[in-house]
């Protein structure tokens, strides 16, 4: 093999290695910043298809309804705790900050945060559902499947 072909071969190998390294770093960065969507039932019982449970410490988004009577505010700070439920389960959420104006009991919310032990979430962001015009497809599907029971069902069966 002559020198010119050898140099071209090394150049092609270097370009392919650089592309592979770039793709690997991009995929790693995306993986660490992805927030998967769960319903309260999927946090407790696992995803429907795989029955895979989220791990403690995992960043995630949880969509459900705020349980009436569950909102508790700390009078000395901006800390709020509340329960989010669906047709299968309920989870506790704690949040420190200013809640959206449309946040209220019985309202649909999406909380973004980190899963803690005991099926509770420490939220970094709370989004209140404001209208029916647009809902992401996965949230719409989860709402249709999971919100068949009223909040009173959980209070009656909690004991």
N, CA and C of each residue as an Amber inpcrd file, in Angstrom:
protein
   477
   0.8520000  -1.1570000   0.0000000   0.0000000   0.0000000   0.0000000
   0.9060000   1.2320000   0.0000000   0.5650000   2.1670000  -0.8710000
   1.4240000   3.3470000  -0.9310000   1.0430000   4.3470000   0.1670000
   1.8880000   5.3500000   0.3360000   1.7490000   6.3310000   1.4150000
   0.4350000   7.1190000   1.2880000   0.0710000   7.4980000   0.0870000
  -1.1380000   8.2980000  -0.1130000  -2.3980000   7.5390000   0.3300000
  -2.5030000   6.2720000  -0.0310000  -3.6450000   5.4570000   0.3770000
  -3.6520000   5.2350000   1.8870000  -2.5000000   5.0440000   2.4510000
  -2.4030000   4.8430000   3.8890000  -2.8700000   6.0910000   4.6450000
  -2.4930000   7.2600000   4.1820000  -2.9260000   8.5160000   4.8140000
  -4.4430000   8.7000000   4.6970000  -4.9940000   8.3790000   3.5460000
  -6.4430000   8.4660000   3.3670000  -7.1740000   7.5040000   4.2990000
  -6.6480000   6.3100000   4.4420000  -7.2470000   5.3220000   5.3280000
  -7.2450000   5.8330000   6.7710000  -6.1220000   6.3750000   7.2170000
  -6.0340000   6.9070000   8.5820000  -6.9790000   8.0990000   8.7740000
  -7.1040000   8.9380000   7.7610000  -8.0180000  10.0600000   7.8280000
  -9.4670000   9.5770000   7.9350000  -9.8330000   8.5780000   7.1460000
 -11.1890000   8.0250000   7.1960000 -11.4570000   7.3880000   8.5620000
 -10.5030000   6.6610000   9.1110000 -10.6590000   6.0380000  10.4300000
 -10.8170000   7.1160000  11.5030000 -10.0300000   8.1880000  11.4180000
 -10.1030000   9.2760000  12.4030000 -11.4630000   9.9840000  12.3330000
 -11.9730000  10.2230000  11.1220000 -13.2810000  10.8660000  10.9730000
 -14.3820000   9.9740000  11.5440000 -14.3650000   8.6780000  11.2490000
 -15.3600000   7.7500000  11.7800000 -15.2830000   7.6630000  13.3040000
 -14.0810000   7.6530000  13.8560000 -13.9310000   7.6090000  15.3120000
 -14.4690000   8.8930000  15.9400000 -14.2110000  10.0300000  15.3000000
 -14.7310000  11.2990000  15.8000000 -16.2480000  11.3440000  15.7650000
 -16.8440000  10.8530000  14.6840000 -18.3060000  10.7990000  14.5870000
 -18.9050000   9.8720000  15.6490000 -18.2790000   8.7340000  15.8660000
 -18.7660000   7.8030000  16.8750000 -18.6700000   8.4140000  18.2670000
 -17.5790000   9.0860000  18.5610000 -17.4200000   9.7340000  19.8590000
 -18.4510000  10.8490000  20.0450000 -18.6700000  11.6420000  19.0120000
 -19.6640000  12.7200000  19.0770000 -21.0600000  12.1560000  19.3100000
 -21.4340000  11.1300000  18.5720000 -22.7550000  10.5180000  18.7310000
 -22.9210000   9.9370000  20.1370000 -21.8770000   9.3020000  20.6550000
 -21.9330000   8.7280000  21.9970000 -22.1320000   9.8120000  23.0420000
 -21.4000000  10.9140000  22.9410000 -21.5330000  12.0060000  23.9060000
 -22.9060000  12.6720000  23.8320000 -23.4350000  12.8450000  22.6360000
 -24.7690000  13.4430000  22.4850000 -25.8350000  12.5400000  23.0910000
 -25.7690000  11.2560000  22.8130000 -26.7520000  10.3280000  23.3730000
 -26.6440000  10.2510000  24.8910000 -25.4490000  10.3010000  25.4270000
 -25.2660000  10.2870000  26.8820000 -25.8640000  11.5440000  27.5060000
 -25.6350000  12.6980000  26.8890000 -26.1860000  13.9540000  27.4140000
 -27.7070000  13.9470000  27.3530000 -28.2850000  13.4420000  26.2860000
 -29.7440000  13.3700000  26.1740000 -30.3350000  12.4070000  27.1950000
 -29.6560000  11.3000000  27.4240000 -30.1590000  10.3090000  28.3730000
 -30.2160000  10.8830000  29.7840000 -29.2310000  11.6690000  30.1610000
 -29.2090000  12.2030000  31.5190000 -30.1930000  13.3540000  31.7000000
 -30.6920000  13.9410000  30.6260000 -31.6270000  15.0640000  30.7330000
 -33.0540000  14.7000000  30.3780000 -33.3390000  13.4550000  30.1280000
 -34.6690000  13.0690000  29.7270000 -35.5510000  12.8650000  30.9650000
 -36.7630000  13.3410000  30.9040000 -37.7350000  13.1620000  31.9800000
 -38.8880000  12.3340000  31.4200000 -39.0480000  11.1310000  31.9260000
 -40.0990000  10.2530000  31.4430000 -41.4240000  10.5920000  32.1010000
 -42.5140000  10.4280000  31.3570000 -43.8520000  10.7230000  31.8710000
 -44.4500000   9.4760000  32.5150000 -44.9790000   9.6400000  33.7130000
 -45.6410000   8.5690000  34.4440000 -46.9650000   9.0880000  34.9860000
 -47.8840000   8.1720000  35.2160000 -49.0840000   8.4720000  35.9920000
 -48.8320000   7.9250000  37.3950000 -49.6070000   8.3350000  38.3940000
 -49.4070000   7.7680000  39.7330000 -49.4930000   6.2370000  39.7530000
 -50.4100000   5.6720000  38.9880000 -50.5230000   4.2160000  38.9250000
 -49.2830000   3.5570000  38.3570000 -48.6540000   4.1940000  37.3800000
 -47.4380000   3.6350000  36.7920000 -46.2460000   3.7530000  37.7380000
 -46.2540000   4.7480000  38.6110000 -45.1810000   4.8500000  39.6050000
 -45.3090000   3.7230000  40.6250000 -46.5270000   3.4260000  41.0410000
 -46.7480000   2.4050000  42.0620000 -46.6580000   0.9960000  41.4880000
 -47.2670000   0.7600000  40.3050000 -47.3660000  -0.5890000  39.7560000
 -46.4870000  -0.8460000  38.5420000 -45.8520000   0.1580000  37.9990000
 -45.0050000  -0.0100000  36.8320000 -45.7320000   0.3410000  35.5430000
 -44.9370000   0.5660000  34.4890000 -45.5110000   0.8620000  33.1760000
 -46.3480000  -0.3170000  32.7060000 -47.3980000  -0.0450000  31.9570000
 -48.3250000  -1.0890000  31.5500000 -47.6670000  -2.1960000  30.7230000
 -46.8690000  -1.8150000  29.7370000 -46.3080000  -2.8120000  28.8250000
 -45.2030000  -3.6230000  29.4930000 -44.3120000  -2.9640000  30.2180000
 -43.1180000  -3.6260000  30.7410000 -43.1730000  -3.8950000  32.2360000
 -44.1060000  -3.2800000  32.9510000 -44.2070000  -3.3530000  34.4120000
 -42.9320000  -2.8700000  35.0830000 -42.1770000  -2.0170000  34.3900000
 -40.9450000  -1.4750000  34.9340000 -41.2590000  -0.2890000  35.8430000
 -40.7650000  -0.3600000  37.0650000 -40.9630000   0.7040000  38.0370000
 -39.8690000   1.7510000  37.9000000 -40.1850000   3.0160000  38.1300000
 -39.1210000   4.0260000  38.1310000 -38.2380000   3.8340000  39.3570000
 -36.9890000   4.2480000  39.2390000 -36.0330000   4.0920000  40.3260000
 -36.0660000   5.3040000  41.2440000 -35.7630000   5.0840000  42.5070000
 -35.6540000   6.1890000  43.4580000 -34.5240000   7.0990000  42.9870000
 -34.7840000   8.3970000  42.9650000 -33.8080000   9.3650000  42.4850000
 -33.9530000   9.7020000  41.0120000 -34.8280000   8.9990000  40.3070000
 -35.0250000   9.2370000  38.8810000 -35.8170000  10.5250000  38.6650000
 -35.3830000  11.3210000  37.6750000 -36.1560000  12.5020000  37.2890000
 -37.3150000  12.0480000  36.4230000 -38.4900000  12.5960000  36.7070000
 -39.6640000  12.1910000  35.9410000 -40.7220000  13.2750000  35.9660000
 -41.7190000  13.0770000  35.1300000 -42.9030000  13.9420000  35.0970000
 -44.0880000  13.0710000  35.4600000 -44.9380000  13.5970000  36.3410000
 -46.1040000  12.8500000  36.7990000 -47.3440000  13.6670000  36.4940000
 -48.3010000  13.0450000  35.8270000 -49.5520000  13.7190000  35.5060000
 -50.7180000  13.0730000  36.2080000 -51.5840000  13.8830000  36.7770000
 -52.7650000  13.3690000  37.4530000 -53.6230000  14.5220000  37.9520000
 -54.5260000  14.2050000  38.8540000 -55.4350000  15.1840000  39.4300000
 -55.0280000  15.4520000  40.8740000 -55.1960000  16.7080000  41.3070000
 -54.9110000  17.0630000  42.6880000 -56.0850000  16.6000000  43.5460000
 -55.7900000  15.7700000  44.5380000 -56.8400000  15.2320000  45.4000000
 -57.4520000  16.3390000  46.2500000 -58.7810000  16.4800000  46.2070000
 -59.4430000  17.4820000  47.0460000 -59.1400000  17.2400000  48.5250000
 -58.8290000  18.3060000  49.2330000 -58.5320000  18.2310000  50.6590000
 -57.1060000  17.8470000  50.9910000 -56.2620000  17.6420000  49.9930000
 -54.8930000  17.1820000  50.2610000 -53.8570000  18.2930000  50.2690000
 -54.2150000  19.4960000  49.8370000 -53.2300000  20.5810000  49.7420000
 -52.9720000  21.1440000  51.1320000 -51.6950000  21.0900000  51.5400000
 -51.2930000  21.6230000  52.8370000 -50.1310000  22.5900000  52.6190000
 -50.3050000  23.8210000  53.0870000 -49.3020000  24.8610000  52.9230000
 -48.6200000  25.1370000  54.2490000 -47.3000000  25.3180000  54.2080000
 -46.5350000  25.6960000  55.3920000 -46.6640000  27.2040000  55.5570000
 -47.2040000  27.6690000  56.6940000 -47.4350000  29.1080000  56.8470000
 -46.1470000  29.9360000  56.8910000 -45.0150000  29.3280000  57.2400000
 -43.7780000  30.0880000  57.3570000 -42.9140000  30.0820000  56.1110000
 -43.3290000  29.3720000  55.0730000 -42.5130000  29.3140000  53.8520000
 -43.4170000  29.0910000  52.6460000 -42.8100000  28.8530000  51.5150000
 -43.5620000  28.5780000  50.2880000 -43.7350000  27.0730000  50.0470000
 -43.4540000  26.2570000  51.0560000 -43.5370000  24.8080000  50.9010000
 -45.0020000  24.3580000  50.8850000 -45.3240000  23.5170000  49.8980000
 -46.6790000  22.9880000  49.7300000 -46.5660000  21.4820000  49.5240000
 -47.4540000  20.7420000  50.1510000 -47.5620000  19.3100000  49.8870000
 -48.9860000  19.0180000  49.4410000 -49.1140000  18.0850000  48.5140000
 -50.4310000  17.6940000  48.0220000 -50.3400000  16.2910000  47.4510000
 -51.4840000  15.7160000  47.1600000 -51.5610000  14.3660000  46.6200000
 -52.0790000  14.4330000  45.1890000 -51.4280000  13.6700000  44.3080000
 -51.8550000  13.5420000  42.9170000 -52.3630000  12.1120000  42.7490000
 -53.5360000  11.9660000  42.1250000 -54.1300000  10.6360000  41.9890000
 -54.5940000  10.3850000  40.5620000 -54.7970000   9.0950000  40.2880000
 -55.4680000   8.6610000  39.0630000 -56.3600000   7.4900000  39.4460000
 -56.8430000   6.7260000  38.4850000 -57.7910000   5.6470000  38.7760000
 -57.1430000   4.4790000  39.5000000 -55.8080000   4.4430000  39.5650000
 -55.1380000   3.2800000  40.1360000 -54.4100000   3.5580000  41.4400000
 -53.8810000   4.7550000  41.6270000 -53.0440000   5.0130000  42.8040000
 -52.9730000   6.5010000  43.0900000 -52.2710000   6.8130000  44.1550000
 -52.0300000   8.2030000  44.5190000 -50.5870000   8.3230000  45.0080000
 -49.9960000   9.4870000  44.7870000 -48.6400000   9.7540000  45.2580000
 -48.6230000  11.1200000  45.9310000 -47.6950000  11.2980000  46.8490000
 -47.5410000  12.5680000  47.5430000 -46.4910000  13.4040000  46.8300000
 -46.7550000  14.6940000  46.7440000 -45.8440000  15.6270000  46.0810000
 -45.5250000  16.7450000  47.0560000 -44.2460000  17.0980000  47.1440000
 -43.8610000  18.2790000  47.9230000 -43.1760000  19.2470000  46.9670000
 -43.4710000  20.5190000  47.1500000 -42.9730000  21.5490000  46.2530000
 -42.6950000  22.8030000  47.0640000 -41.5900000  23.4490000  46.7640000
 -41.2910000  24.7120000  47.4190000 -41.1560000  25.7740000  46.3440000
 -42.0780000  26.7070000  46.3510000 -42.0890000  27.7660000  45.3530000
 -43.4990000  28.2920000  45.1660000 -43.6320000  29.1390000  44.1820000
 -44.9320000  29.7360000  43.8800000 -45.6730000  28.8360000  42.9050000
 -46.8640000  28.4390000  43.2730000 -47.6830000  27.5810000  42.4200000
 -48.3320000  28.4010000  41.3140000 -48.6590000  27.7630000  40.1860000
 -49.3570000  28.4810000  39.1140000 -50.7110000  28.9990000  39.5930000
 -51.1770000  30.0630000  38.9830000 -52.4720000  30.6550000  39.3660000
 -53.6260000  29.6740000  39.1960000 -53.5300000  28.7930000  38.2210000
 -54.6270000  27.8600000  37.9440000 -54.5710000  26.5960000  38.7870000
 -53.5900000  26.4680000  39.6740000 -53.4780000  25.2930000  40.5420000
 -54.5990000  25.3230000  41.5780000 -55.3220000  24.2120000  41.6950000
 -56.3470000  24.0770000  42.7250000 -56.7000000  22.5940000  42.8650000
 -57.4000000  22.2910000  43.9260000 -57.8250000  20.9160000  44.1750000
 -58.8070000  20.4760000  43.0960000 -58.6840000  19.2030000  42.6920000
 -59.5480000  18.6690000  41.6590000 -59.0990000  19.0210000  40.2520000
 -57.9970000  19.7330000  40.1130000 -57.4770000  20.1990000  38.8290000
 -56.3890000  19.2380000  38.3300000 -56.2830000  19.0910000  37.0270000
 -55.2150000  18.3010000  36.4440000 -53.8910000  19.0430000  36.5140000
 -52.8320000  18.3310000  36.8990000 -51.4970000  18.9220000  36.9800000
 -50.4700000  17.9580000  36.4130000 -49.3410000  18.5230000  36.0420000
 -48.1530000  17.7500000  35.7020000 -47.0420000  18.3090000  36.5670000
 -46.4000000  17.4370000  37.3540000 -45.2870000  17.8590000  38.1960000
 -44.0090000  17.2320000  37.6600000 -42.9630000  18.0160000  37.6580000
 -41.6650000  17.5320000  37.2100000 -40.7420000  17.5550000  38.4070000
 -40.1280000  16.4190000  38.6920000 -39.2590000  16.3700000  39.8550000
 -38.5410000  15.0490000  39.9650000 -38.1940000  14.7080000  41.2010000
 -37.3910000  13.5250000  41.4720000 -38.1520000  12.5840000  42.4000000
 -38.1490000  11.3020000  42.0490000 -38.8480000  10.2920000  42.8380000
 -38.0620000  10.0010000  44.1140000 -38.7690000   9.9750000  45.2410000
 -38.1830000   9.6570000  46.5390000 -38.7280000   8.3160000  47.0140000
 -38.1840000   7.8050000  48.1130000 -38.6970000   6.5620000  48.6930000
 -40.1370000   6.7730000  49.1510000 -40.9090000   5.7130000  49.1520000
 -42.2870000   5.7960000  49.6050000 -43.2190000   6.3990000  48.5750000
 -42.8800000   6.3140000  47.2980000 -43.7280000   6.8190000  46.2130000
 -44.1230000   8.2740000  46.4130000 -43.1470000   9.0890000  46.7250000
 -43.3810000  10.5290000  46.8040000 -42.4250000  11.2220000  45.8470000
 -42.8030000  12.4200000  45.4310000 -42.0240000  13.1740000  44.4640000
 -41.7040000  14.5380000  45.0580000 -40.4420000  14.9280000  44.9450000
 -40.0440000  16.2890000  45.2850000 -40.0460000  17.0520000  43.9690000
 -41.0050000  17.9510000  43.8160000 -41.2160000  18.6400000  42.5410000
 -40.3130000  19.8590000  42.4220000 -39.8000000  20.0530000  41.2290000
 -39.0400000  21.2540000  40.9110000 -39.8970000  22.2190000  40.0950000
 -40.9640000  21.6780000  39.4820000 -41.8660000  22.4970000  38.6680000
 -43.2600000  21.8870000  38.7250000 -44.2660000  22.7470000  38.8060000
 -45.6650000  22.3100000  38.8020000 -46.3720000  23.0550000  37.6780000
 -47.0080000  22.3000000  36.7950000 -47.7560000  22.8800000  35.6820000
 -49.2280000  22.5570000  35.8750000 -50.0720000  23.5560000  35.8280000
 -51.5160000  23.3490000  35.9700000 -52.1480000  23.2890000  34.5920000
 -53.0790000  22.3750000  34.4320000 -53.7960000  22.2510000  33.1700000
 -54.7570000  23.4220000  33.0500000 -54.7020000  24.1440000  31.9280000
 -55.5190000  25.3510000  31.8320000 -56.7050000  25.2450000  30.9020000
 -56.6570000  24.4100000  29.8920000 -57.8280000  24.2510000  29.0370000
 -57.7540000  22.9300000  28.3020000 -58.7820000  22.6390000  27.5460000
 -58.8800000  21.3750000  26.8290000 -58.4160000  21.4800000  25.3770000
 -57.9330000  22.6450000  24.9570000 -57.5760000  22.8300000  23.5530000
 -56.4070000  21.9590000  23.1280000 -55.3500000  21.8950000  23.9240000
 -54.2130000  21.0550000  23.5640000 -53.7120000  20.3200000  24.7860000
 -53.5510000  19.0380000  24.6380000 -52.9370000  18.2060000  25.6490000
 -52.0010000  17.2590000  24.9080000 -50.7500000  17.0760000  25.3910000
 -49.8600000  16.1210000  24.7310000 -50.5160000  14.7490000  24.6510000
 -50.2680000  14.0050000  23.5710000 -50.9560000  12.7300000  23.3620000
 -50.8160000  11.7530000  24.5300000 -49.6100000  11.6400000  25.1240000
 -49.4420000  10.6770000  26.2050000 -50.2190000  11.0970000  27.4500000
 -50.3460000  12.3980000  27.6890000 -51.1190000  12.8780000  28.8300000
 -52.6050000  12.6480000  28.5810000 -53.0710000  12.9440000  27.3710000
 -54.4810000  12.7470000  27.0160000 -54.8800000  11.2810000  27.1660000
 -54.0310000  10.3770000  26.6870000 -54.3170000   8.9440000  26.7850000
 -54.3680000   8.5030000  28.2460000 -53.4020000   8.9660000  29.0380000
 -53.3730000   8.5980000  30.4530000 -54.5900000   9.1440000  31.1840000
 -54.9970000  10.3710000  30.8470000 -56.1640000  10.9660000  31.5010000
 -57.4210000  10.1670000  31.1640000 -57.5770000   9.7620000  29.8970000
 -58.7640000   9.0100000  29.5050000 -58.7990000   7.6480000  30.1830000
 -57.6450000   6.9990000  30.3140000 -57.5980000   5.6680000  30.9090000
 -57.7100000   5.6970000  32.4230000 -57.1730000   6.7320000  33.0590000
 -56.9800000   6.6830000  34.4990000 -57.9270000   7.5300000  35.3250000
 -58.6580000   8.4410000  34.7530000 -59.4680000   9.3280000  35.5660000
 -60.9510000   9.0020000  35.4550000 -61.2460000   7.7510000  35.7300000
 -62.6310000   7.3050000  35.6890000 -63.2800000   7.3710000  37.0630000
 -62.4470000   7.3940000  38.1190000 -62.9910000   7.3930000  39.4720000
 -62.8580000   8.7770000  40.0930000 -63.8290000   9.1810000  40.9010000
 -63.7160000  10.4720000  41.5900000 -62.7650000  10.3600000  42.7780000
 -62.3250000  11.4940000  43.2810000 -61.4030000  11.5140000  44.4180000
 -62.0230000  10.8730000  45.6490000 -63.3380000  10.9320000  45.7810000
 -63.9930000  10.3530000  46.9460000 -63.7470000   8.8440000  47.0340000
 -63.5120000   8.1820000  45.9120000 -63.2170000   6.7520000  45.8990000
 -61.9930000   6.4510000  46.7490000 -60.9650000   7.2880000  46.6640000
 -59.7240000   7.0460000  47.3830000 -59.8890000   7.3220000  48.8750000
 -60.6600000   8.3190000  49.2170000 -60.8630000   8.6230000  50.6220000
 -61.6510000   7.5090000  51.3020000 -62.6210000   6.9090000  50.5890000
 -63.4120000   5.8150000  51.1530000 -62.5700000   4.5680000  51.3000000
 -61.6600000   4.3000000  50.3670000 -60.8680000   3.0680000  50.3850000
 -59.5210000   3.2460000  51.0760000 -59.2310000   4.4260000  51.5990000
 -57.9410000   4.6700000  52.2430000 -57.8450000   3.9720000  53.5950000
 -58.9540000   3.7230000  54.2310000 -58.8940000   3.1130000  55.5570000
 -58.7510000   1.6290000  55.5250000
